[in-house]
Amino acid sequence: MKYKELFSPVKVGSITLKNRFAMAPMGPLGLADANGGWNQRGIDYYVERAKGGTGLIITGVTFFDQIVEKQDPSNVPNPLYKPVHFVRTSREMTERVHAYGSKIFLQLSGGFGRVTIPTNVGDIPPIAPSPIPHRWLDKICREISVDEIHAIVKQFGEAAFHAKRAGFDGVQIHAVHEGYLMDQFAISLFNQRTDEYGGSLENRLRFAKEVVEEIKKRCGQDFPVTLRFSVKSMIKDWRVGALPGEEFEEKGRDTEEGLEAAKLLESYGYDALDTDVGTYDAWWWNHPPMYQEKGLYRKYCKMVKEVVNIPVFCAGRMDNPDMALEAIQNGVCDVIDLGRPLLADPDYCNKLRSGHLGEIRPCISCQEGCMGRVAEYSMINCAVNPQAARERVTAYEPIIRSKKVLIIGGGVAGCEAARVLAIRGHKPEIFEKANRLGGNLIPGGAPEFKEDDIALADWYTRELKRLNVPIHLNTALTKEEVLNADYDTLIIATGSSPKVFSLGDDEHVYTASQVLLKEKDCGDSTVVVGGGLVGCETALWLAMHGKKVTIVETLDKIMAVNGPLCHANKDMLEALLPFNGIDIITGAKVTGYQNGVLTAVGKDGEKQISCDSVILSVGYKEENSLYQELEFEVPEIYLLGDAKKVSNIMYAIWDAFEVANHI
């Protein structure tokens, strides 16, 4: 009953949502068919979140422009490419969503403009309000004409009309948000026009005004139209974003203008504002990594809420239900957006409503499966939930005969394998040499900003207990013990171990894992050898705790290999290191450590660094010796996780799911 208020109804325009949770819009890459409709994956994906109890589903952005900024209709759904087909496939989805008492809005794009992403929309000729630099490409954008603006506005009305025919309960406009085309018009840094679409704030918002007017004219005043809206831009300069806590001069939209814009947008007829902060020039705000605090938009949503009378939606790492409840009770917002948390667990709302909070699988904000794969491979997925956007093809396979499965290793691969096997009806049993489950999640989750890694390890522990999976901790099995055990199938998931080498004074040379677990004290000053993800996060954590830290990397740049797939994560971490006083030396190799001095040799010669300790973070090596001993002794044997190939959490979980679902 504690969270009952989160399940109270709320009106958005003419419709009523059954609870205060909305699925935040996330790019539906890979969810379209060749004709611009929804494929089966897309339909299953959204229906699964409705089945999970979400009050409002907001689809990811769909394109419709057939004139100005044409895009491949098979990339994301497109209501104007083949409208009859779009309506037909959408109807299948909206009718199923409505069966669960949920509402669904179609998010309609006003265009990319200067932020077109070549990897998923191609190198289309970039447009913008004015001839300004492109965000990613070394190009100057072409100024869009007034006739082209009018063409986009007219198509907005047509697209919304077909959305209404298709059974959508409303639309969300994308957006005066994140620096997309309509936001570029609204921001004076990007909009240097002197016609009726430039100059004053009212003129710069004219595009957004005409869009809602056109949609209401085509669909009626009672058809809800909401807007994705960034109240503040966080731009320090072209392609340079601000960091949390940093003092800077806002070059984009400041909060004062953002609040004026909010009032104007309400007066134009928008039925709700889905509020955040940031732009693509500062996109770690719109797509917050784990380095951003949870609930980072709350204070901005509160400001908007105080100046408008329409509902305000709040996203931004709002997966903590206590935080969500407090936000509703304190008038911060009216609706809680859950984006990545609903990728991680589509049943979030039902589990929370029914008092099963501990069963909610946590999002770890890694953005490997979602933003990273969207940008790199044009496909939305989830690192911790292999079934996200693959619900039908990864449905749990029925079994004919229950097998006893011996799993050696209780890291994420071993835990995921055991979870899936138990759900399917097999009888897994885990043997783990450490004193708890989680493997490399435990040292990896030591920094405060990685708390959700620990939450994931704890979730696996609870789930395996709930599924009655026997767990044997502090137990390392030998080859003989395995051969003498009673089982049908063997899974080896023994993980990896840090690579180490001697530097001379090895008494004060530690691994990152030892320092993260506080098994070793690095002193007041330290050098981290290795500028990969683990080394950089370790350095950041130590600097945040007052240590003087230097990173030495042999390559010419940090995180050059095996870094975060999502650039929002990578770019923010790279910016945070110098911001926290961390010195970075690249293109240098360490040659020794004696008497508190580390020697490194690079292109500029020899450099000596005084430090209390050295932390090695130069990668991991597979721990697969037991597999090699048993490979030709056991008929059905599988090697999973880092023991197979050192990688990341996502691939450890995905591979484990794939294998365990087909035993």
N, C-alpha and C positions, 0 to 999 in steps of 0.2 A: 504493500500500500504506500510505501515511502515515495514512489515515483508516479503516483496516480495522476498528479497534475500534468505530467508529460503526456498523458493519454487522454487529456481533455480535448474536446473539439475546438476548432478555430476556423473562422471564415476568411477566405481569400477571394475578394470580389464577390461573385454570386454563389460560390461553392463553399462547402464545409468540409474540412479535413477531419478525419476521425481522431487524429492525434497530432502531436507537435513535431513529428519527425518527417523530414523530406529527404529523399535521396538526392544529394547534390549532383549537378550535371557534371559528367566526366566524358570526355571525347569517346564517341561510340565507334572507334576505329576497329575494323574487322567485323562489324555487325551489320553491314549492308550487303545486298546482293548486286549483281551486275547491272540491274535496272533501277537502282536507286531506292529499292524497298528495303524492308528489314529481312535479314536472313534468319534461319531458325535459331542460330546462336543468340542473336539480338533479342528475339522474342522471348526465349527461355531465360535469358539474363535478367530482363526487367520483370518478368512475371515472378521469378524466384524471389526478388526483393519485395514485391507486393505480397506474395505468400508469406514472407517473413514478418509481415505486420507494418511495413512502412506506410505512413499516411499519404504521402505524395511522392510519386516518382517523377523526377525531372530528367528527361533523356539528355544524353550528351548532345553537343551542338550538331545540328543538321544544316547543310547548305542548300540553297535553292537557286542562286543567281545563275541565270542562263545567258546573261548579256555582258556584264562588266568583269566579273571575276569567276569565270567558269572553272569548275573543278571536277575531277573524276567521280561520277556518281556511284561507283562501286567502292569508294573509300569510306564514306559515311552516307546514310540515307539522304535522299533529296526529293522533297515533295513536288517539285515542278519538272523534274526530268521526264518521268512518266507518271503523271498524277493518279491515273486509275490503278496502276500497279502499287503505288505508294499507299493509297487508301486501302486496297485489298489486304496487303501485308500488315499494315498498321491496325486494321480492324481486328485481325486475329490476336494481336497483342493487347490492344486496349480493352477488348471484351474480356479477355482472361484476367487482366489486371483488375478490372471492375468486379469480377467475381469474388475477390478478396476484400472488397470494401475500400480499396485504395483509389486515389485519383492519379491522373497522369497528365503532365504537361509536355509538349514538344518544345525543345529549345531551338530557336531559329537564329541563324547567323547573319549579321549584317556585313560580314566580310572580314578578311584578315588585314588588308592594307599592307603596311610596312612590316608586319610580323609573320608573313607567310613562311611556313617551315618547309624547306625544300625536301626533307626526307619523307614527308607524308602528303604534301599537296603539290610537289613538283616545283620547278622553277618558272612559275607563271609570271607574266609581266607584273611587277608590283605596282600598286596604286597607293595613293595617300591623299589627304586633304590638300597637301602642298608638296612641292618638290623637296623632300626631306630624305635623310639617309635611311636605308633599310636596316632593320634590327640585326639581321644575321649576314646578309650578303653585302658585298662591296658594290652597292648600287645606289643611285638616287631614284626615288620613286616618281612615277608619273602622277601629276595632279589630276584628280578625278573631276569630270565636268558636271555642271548642274544637271544636264540631261541624264547623265549616268546616275546621279543621286536620285532623281525622280524615278528612274527605271527600277532601282533597288527598292525604293519605298513601295512602288506599285506591286512588285513581286512579293514583298512582305505580306501585303494584303491577300494575294492569291495563295501563298503558302499557308497562311493562317486559315484561310477558307477551307483548304483541303485537309488541314489538321483537324478542324472541327468536323468535317465530313467523316474523317477517319476515326472519330470517337475520342479524340483528345479533349480533356476538360478545360484546357487553356493552353497558352503558350508563354514561354519565357524568351525575352529578347536578349540576344548576345551581340553587343553589349556596350554599355558605357562603363567598361570594365577591362582591366588587364592590358590596355593599350591596343585593343582591336580597332577596326576601322571607325566604328561609331565613337569610340573613346578618343581616337586620334582627332576627330572633329571637335570633341569637347575640351581637349587640352590645348592651351594656347601655344605651348612649345612646338607642337606638331601642326597646328592649324594656323597658317599665316595668310589665310584668304582675306580678301577685302570685299567680297560680295556678301549676300544675305546669309551665308553659312560660316562667316568668319567675323572676328572682332569681339563683340560683347558675348557674355556667357549665354544669353538668350539665343543669339545667332549660332553660337557653337553647338547648342543643344537642339537647334531647329531640326536636324536630321532625326534625332530621337523623338521629337515631338510629332513630326509628320508620320513616323512609323506607327505609333500607337493610334493616331487619328485614322490612318488608313485601315488598320486592322479592325478597329471598332466600327468603322463604316461598313466593312465587308462582313463582319461576323456578329455585329450587334454589341450594344453597350454591356450586356450581361455576360459576354465571353471574356474571362479573365486574361489580362496581359500583364505579366510581371517583367522585371528588368534586373539583369545582373549588373551590379553597380559597385564600383570601387570609389570609396569616399576620399581616398588619398593615394597619390601615385608612388611615393617613395623614390623619386628619381633625383640622383645627385647630378647627373650629366647624361649625355647621350650614351646609352648602353652601360650605364653605371648606376647600380642601385645602392640604397642605404642599408645599413645593418641595424639590428635592434639596439637601441640605446645610443646610437650615433647622433651627434649634433650635425646638422647639414642644412643647406638651403634647398628647399623644395623647388625643383625646376618644372615639375608637372603640376597636378592639381593639389593644392593644399587643402587642409581640413575645412577652413573657412569657406572656400569656394565650393568644396564638396557638399557642405551642408546647404548652401544656397541652391546648388544643383538638385539636391534631394527634394527640396520644397518645390522647385519648378517641375521636376519630373512627376511629382504627385499631382500638381495642378494640370498637367497635360493629360492625365487619365490613366497612368500606370496604377495597377491594383496592389502591387507589393514591390519592395526593393530587396533583392537578394544581395547582401552587402559584404564586401571584403575590402582589402587595400592592396595596392601594388600595380605593376605593369610588367610587360615582358622585359623592360630595361631593369626591373628589380623583381624578377619572377620568383624568387624564393619567398616572396610574400604571398603571391596568389597560389603557389604550390608549396606549402611550408614543409620543409624537411624536419627531421627530428631535432635539429639545432634551433628551431623556433619553439617558443613556449606554447603550451596547449591553450586553446581558447584565445589566440592572439588577436582576433578581430573584435572581441567583446566590447572594448571601450569605444571603438568606432561605431559599432552597431548601436550602442547606447546613445551616442550623440545623434545618430540619424533618427532613432526612435523618438527622441525628445523634440524633433522639429517636424515630424510627419504624423499623419493619422492613419496611414495605411500599414499593413503588416510588414515587419522587418524580419528577414531570414538571416541567420548567423551560422557560418561554417567555420572552418579553421581549427582542426584537431579538437573537436567538441565531443569526443567519444566517451569522456568521463561523465556518467549520468548525474553525479552530484553537481558538477559544473553546469550541465545542461539545465537541471532543475533550478539551480540558483539563478541562471540567466533568465528563465521564464518568470520566476517569482519576483525578481528585482527589476523587471521591465527593460532588460537589455535587448530582448528580441521576442518575437512571437512564435517563431518556428526554428527548430534546430536542423541544420543541414548536416547529414552524414554522407560523406563521399567515400573515401578509402575504407572507413570502418565497415561500410556495407559491401565492399569488395571482399574484405576479410571474413565477414560473417553476415550473410544475407538475412539471418534470423535474429539479428540484434534486437529488434523491437519486441518480438514475441518472447524472447528469452528474458528481456528486462521486465516486460509486463507481467510475466508469470513467476517472477522471483528467482530466475536462474541466471543471475548476473555473472556468476563464476564460470558459466559455460560459454560466455561470449569470447570468441577468438579475437585476440587483439591485433590491430594494425600496428606495424612497427615503423611506419613513416619512411621506409627505405626507398619507396617509389621505383623499385626495380621492375615490378610486374605491371605497374600502371603507367605513370608518366614516362618512365624510361622506355618501355616497350612501345608506347604510343608514338614517341618521337622517333625511335630507331626502326621499329618494325611495323608501324601502323596497326597495332593490335593491343587492345586493352586486356589486361589480366591482373593477377594478384600474386605476390611472392608467397604469402603464407596460406593462400587458398587456391590450390590447383584447379578447382572446379569453376572459379569465377570466369564468366563469359565462355565457358565450355561445359555448361551444366549437363547437356544431353550426352556428349561424347565421353564424359568422365563420370557418368552415373555409376554408383556402386554395382559391381558385377555380382550376380547371384552365384552361389557355390553349390556344388553337388555333394561334396564330402568335406567335412571340417578337418583341417590339418593342424597338427602341432607345429608351430614355427618358433625356432630358437633364434633370438635376435641378440647379437653381441654388440653392444654400444648403445648408449642412451642419449646421444645427441639428437639434433632435430631429425636426421634421417631415420634413426632407429625408432624414435618416438612416433613419427608420422607413419612409418610402416606398421608399427604395432596398433596404432589407432585405427587405420583403415582395415587391417586384418580383423580386428575385434568387431568392428561394425559389420563386416561381411559375414561373420560367424565362425571365423577361424579361431585358433587358440594360441595367440602369441605369448612369449615370455621373454623379458629383457634381463640381460646381465650387464651391469655397468660398473667399471672399475672405480669411478669417482664416488663421492658421497651424496651426489644429487644428479638429477637428470638435467640435460640442457647442453652439454658439451661446450663448444666455443661461444654459445650465447651467454654463458656466465661471465667470463672476462670481458667479452664484447659489450655486455650490458652494464659494466661497472660505472662508466660516466653517467652523470645524472641525465644527460640528454639522450641516453640510450636505455632509459628505464623500461621501455616497452619490449626490449629483448628479454629482460628478466620476466616481464609479464607473460611473454610467449612460453618461456620455459616453465613457469608456474602453471600456465594453462594446460600444457601437455601433461604435467604431473597430475592435475585434477582430472583431466579427461581419462587418462589411463586408469586411475583409481576408480572412476565412475564406470568404466567399461570392464572392471575386474581383471585387468592385465597384471599378472605377477611381475614384480620388480625386485631385482636383487642388486642392491648397491654395494659398493666396496668389494666387488667380486670380479676378478679377472680370470677367465677360463683359459686353460691350456688346450693344446691340440688333443691330448688324450682324454681330457674331460669332455670335450665336445664330441669326440667319437663314441664315447660311452654313454652319452645322453640319449634320452628318448624323444625323438622328434622326426617330422617328415621333411621339413624344409629348414634351411639355415640361411640367415641373413647376417652378413658381416658389415658392421657400420662403425668401425673402430676409430674413425676420425683422422686427425692429422696432428702433427707436433711442430712447434716452431723451429725454423732453421737457426742454427747457432754456429759461431766460429770464434776462434780465440783472437783477442786483441792485445794480449799481454797481461794486464792486471785484471784477470777475469773475476776476481773477487767482487769487483764493483761493476761488472757487466751483467745485465739482466735481460730477460725476455720481456716483451710488452705484457704478456699474460701474467708474469710474476708481479709486475708493478700494478697492473690493473686489479689483481686480486689482493693487493696489499701484502703479498708474501715477502716483498722486498721494498725497502724505502729508497727512493732515488735521490734523496737529499734535496738541497735547495736549488741546485742547478743540474741539468742533465742534457745529454745529446741523444736524440732519437735517430738511429741509423735506419733509414728506409722511409721514403715519403709516399708509401702507398696509403690506402684507406685506413688501415689499422694504425700505422705510424702517425698519420695526421690527426686521427681522432684521439689517440693517446696523448699526443703533444698538446692538443687543444684542452683536453681535460686537465692535464697537469698545469698548464698556464692559467686556467680558470681558478686553480687552487693555489696560485701564488708562486709557482715554480718558474725559474728562468729556463726556457727551453730553446734548443736549436735543433733543426732538422737537417740532416745531411743525406742527400739522395744522389745516387750515381748517374741517373738519367738527367736529361736537360730540363725536365719539369717534374713536379710532383704529380702523383696519381696518373702517370702517363700510361700505365697498364693496370688492368683489373680495378679501375676506379669505379665510382658510382655510375650506373647507366644513365640516370637522370641528371641532367646538367644543373637543375635547380639545387640538388644536393651538392654536387661537385663544386659548382661556382660559389655557393655560400660557404662551404668549408674552406675553399681557397682564400676567400676574403676574410674569414674569421681568424685565420692564423696570424697574419701581420697585425690585424686589429687588436689581437690579444698579446702582442709583443713578442711573437715567436720569430726568431731568425731562421731563414731558409737558405741553405747552400745547395745548389744543384750542380750536376756535372762533376762531382767530387767523390773520391773513394777513400774510405777510412783505412789507415795503414797500421795504426797502433794506439794503445791507451796505456800510459805509464805516469805514475805520480800525479794523478788528477788532471792530465792533459791528453786530449784526443788529437791525433794528427790525421789530417785529411789532405789528399793531393788532388788537385783539379787543374783545369786549363790555366788558372792564374797562379799556379805554383802550390807550394805547401802552406797549409793553414793550421794553426794550433788553437785549440779551444779548451779553456779551463772548465772543468765540470766535476761534480761530485760522483757522477755515474754515467754509464752508457746503457741505452736501451736498444736492444736489437729488435727490429721489426722488418725483417727481410724476407718474409714469406713463410709458408708452411710446407711440410712434406707429408705425403700420404703415409698413413700408418696401416699398412696392409699385409704385414708379415704373417698374421694368422690365416688370412685368406690364401696366401701362397702355400702355406703348409697343408691346407685342407682342400685346395682347388680340385685335386684329382682323387679325393677320398670320399666326397659327398656328392650324391647324384644331383640333388636340387639345391644349389647354392647361389647366392646373389651378393654382389659387392655394391654398397651404396654410400652416398655422402662423400665427405672429404677422403675417406679411405679409397674410393674409386678414383676421384680426381678433385684436387683442392679447388673449390669454387666458392659460391656464396650461399646464403641461407635459402634463396629461392630454388636453386637447382637441386640442393639437397632434399628439400621438401617435395619438389615436383617429381624427381626421379623415384623417391621412396613411394609416393602415391602411385605412380605408374606401375611399378613392380608389384606393390602390395595389392593393388586392385585387380591383378591378373594371376595371382597364385591360386 
